């Protein structure tokens, strides 16, 4: 007799169209907290175009034109891409129109934008006096970079650097809560660990180590200042592993092996975690992988092994 079929997991109920948020008319009246934002815009010689409730959560938003000299990118976001800034500036210049407002928050006498760095740079290079912005009263929004920034897809290096810069800024400011309570800002524990290494070495090939970290690198339960010290200790183990892996890669190259996957191949050979159902804690897991990398024997490697391995190409 055939075994009875397991009941299907219930699908998530589809949200009924038009069932959430505010109607257009409900958005007209701005919440009280919008006044402080309007005052900040006017004090900076900007112009308030509208103050309203944003239509989903009903929070305050101010649509304004800001003096471009008073707007700065947040100091902990990704580095400027010269190629993207030039391409974007050329396009805006040809159109003669700026139609995609940046998001900004008041910080002292300035405004910081968490997701408009390339648009701001392009307008600055075009000689613009002003820039349109959605100005929000909540300064914490500046730490939601990865959730907000859809202007240009982030690669692993950019994500990791942004996360560790935000992490350090929040820790220095005494932000409350554990790492997991800042998961929206940080996205994954691995980004913080890799960010420490990328911050020291811009040519670090973090993609090869991401599969390991995805399995063993969880959120730390301490406050951010305390967790940061442990996060840096975890990064030190990745740096030590990378030294041994780099030595093995150079030895393989000296033997005539050529492949964009050499680093990932060596890491995979040393990584037994992929075969484990129960994964050990971070420190013993990394210690074991580091030992295997230190003992890596290039004489046992065949070209066919590398050709069939695939994996992430070496970033560096």
N, C-alpha and C positions, 0 to 999 in steps of 0.2 A: 504493500500500500504506500502510495506516495506521501511524503511528508507534507503537512499543510503549509500553504504559502504564508510567509510572514506578512502582516498588514503593512501596507505602504505608509511611509512617514507622511504625515499631513503636510501639504504645501502651505507656505506662508500665504495668508489671506491677502489678496490684492487690495490695495487701497482704492477706495471709490474715488473716481475723478471729481475734483471740485469739492472735496470734503474737508480739507485742511486749510488753516491760515485765515487771512482776512479778505474781505471783499475790497475792491478798489476804493470805495467810499470810506471804508474803515481805516484806510491807510493815511488819509489826509491829515488827521490830527496827530501832531508829533508828541511823543512822551515827554515828560518834564526834563529828563536827562539830556534831551537834544539842545536845550538852551545853553548849557556850558560849552558844547561843541560849537554852536553858532557864535558864541562870544569869542572863542579861541580863533575861529576863522576870521572874524572881523578884526580882532586885535593884530592878526598877522597880515592885515591889508588884503585879505581874500574877500570873496563875495559869496554869500549864501544864496543858492538858487532855490532850494527847497529843503524843508525839514519834514520828516514823515515817519510812519511806522513801516518797517520792511514787511512784506506781505506774508512771510511764512511764520516767523516767531513773534512778530509784533514789536521787535526791539527798535530802538531809535537809530535813525540814519539821517545824515545830512548830505545833500548833493551840493557841492561847492566848486568854485574855481579858486585855486591856490596859487600864490606866487611861486614859481618853480624854484626860486632860490631858497625857499623855506621848506622844501620837501627833500627828505633823505631816505635812502634805503635802510632798512633795519641792519645793524652791524653784524648780525649773525646769520644772514642768509647766504646762499651760494655765491660764488665768485661770478663776476660779469663775464659773459661770453662775447668776445669782440665780434665774432662772426654774426651772431644773432642780433646784436645791437646795431651793426651796420646794415644788415638786411632789413631789419624793422624800420630803421631810420630812413632808408632809401624808399621804402614803400609808403610810409607816412608822408614823406616829402613829396612824392609823386602825386599822391591823392590830395595833398593840401588840407587834410582833415584829421583830427584826433578824435576818434569815436569810441574808444574803449577806456573808460575812467579807471584810474588806479584806486586801490583801497588804502586809506590812511588813518592813522590815529594821532591825536595830539600828544606830543612829548615835549614839555617845557614850551619854549617859543617856536618850536619846529613841528613838523609832521613827519612821521615815519611810515613808509609804505612796506608792507610785508610781501607784496606780490606784484610790484610794478617796476622793478629795477630796470629792466630793459626798455620799457616804454618811457620811463623817466629819463634815462640816459639818451635815448633817441631824440626826445623832445628838447633836451638840453643842447645836444649837438646841432639841432636844427635852429637853435637860437630863440626858442619859444620863451615868452615872458611868463606864461601861466599854464596850468594843467588842471583838467577836471578830475575830481576825486569824490568817492563816497567816503565820507569821514564818519568814523564810528566812535562812540564814547568809551568803549571798553578797551583799555590798553592791553589786556591779555590777548586780544585778537592777533597782536603782532607775533605771538609765539605759535600761532596755528599755520605757519608757513607751508608745511607740506600738505596740509589739507586744503589750503587756499590757492596755492600756486599752480595754476594750470596753463600758464603762459608758455612754457617750454618744458618738455618732459625731462625729469631729473634722471641722471645716471647714478650708479651706486656711490661714486665718489662725492657727487654733489649732495645727495641725500644724507650721507654719513657726516659730511662736514657741517651741513646745516644743523643736524641733530646735536652734534657735540657742542657747537657754538651756542645753540639755544640752551642746552643742558647746563653749560657753565654759567651762562647769564642768569638762568633761573636759580641755580645753586648759590651764586654770589648774592642774589637779591633775597635769599632766604625763603624762597617759594615753599609753600606747605605741600605735603603730600608725598607719596612714594613715586617711583618710576611709573608703575602701572597706572597711577592716577593722572599721569601726563602722557598716556599712550596715544592720544590724538595728536599731540605735538611730535612725539618720538617715533610713532608707527611700530617699530620693531626694536627689540633689545640689541640686535646685531648692528644696527646703524650707529648706536652710541659707541660700541666697542671699536668698530672699524673706523669711526670718526676720529678717535684718539690717534690711531696709527696714521691715517691720511693726513692729519694735521701736522705730523712730524715729517712725513714722507709723501709728497704729492704724486710720486710715481709708483706707489704701493699698489700691488695687484690684488685688491680685496675680493674680487669675484671668486677667486679660487677657494677662499676660506668661508664664504657665505654658507655653503651647505653644512659645514661643521657647526657654525654658530646657530643656524636655524634649529639644530637639534639640541644643543646644550646651553645656549645663552638665553636664559630667562630673565624676567624682570626681577630686580633686587628689592627686598621689602623695606629697606631703610629710607630715611629722608634723603633728598637729593645730595646735599653736601657729603654725607657719609657714603652714600652709594657711589658717588663719583670716584672716590678713592679706590673702591673695589673694581669699578669699571676700568680705571686706568691700569690696575693690576692685571685684569683680564686681557687688556690690550697688549701688555708687556709679554704675555705668553704667546699671543699671535705674532708679535714682532720676533720673538725667539724662534718660533716655528718658521717664519718667513726666511730667516737667515739660513736655516738648514735647507729649506726648499730651494732657495736661490742657489746655494752651493751645488745641490743636485742637478738643477737645471743647467748650470754652467758646465758641469761635468758631462751631461748628456750632449750638450752642444759641442763640446770639445771632441766627442766621439763621432760627430757628424749628424746627430739627430736634429732635424729641423721641423718644427711644428708650432703653430700658435697655441697649442694645448699642453705644452710641456709642464707648465706650473700646475695646471689642474690635474694632469696625469700623476705627477709626483704626490700631490696632496691626496688624491683618491687612493693611491697605493698605500699611503700611511694611515688612512682613515677607516678604521674598522666599525665606526658608529653606524654606517649605512647598513650593516648586517645585523645590528642589535635591535631586539624588540624593546628591551629595557635599557635606557641610556644612563650611564653614570653621571654624577655631578660634573660641573664644568672643570674644576681643577684636576681631578684624576684623569678625566677624559683627555684634556689637553696635554697633560704630562705624558701620557702614553703615546699620543700622536707625535709629540716633539721627540721622544726617544726613538721612535721608528724613523722619523725624518733624519735624525742625526746618524742613524745606521744605514741609511738608504744605499743600496749597492747598485750602481749603474751597470755593472757587468751582467746583471740578470735581466736587463731590459732589451727587448727586441723592437725593431721598427714596427712590426705588425701589432705589437701591444699598444703603441701610441696611436697608430692609425685607427684602431677600433675603439679608442677610449672616448673621443669626443670631449664634451664638457665645455666650460666657458673659456673663450680665448683669453690669453694673458693680456691684462689691461696695459701693462707697462711695456 
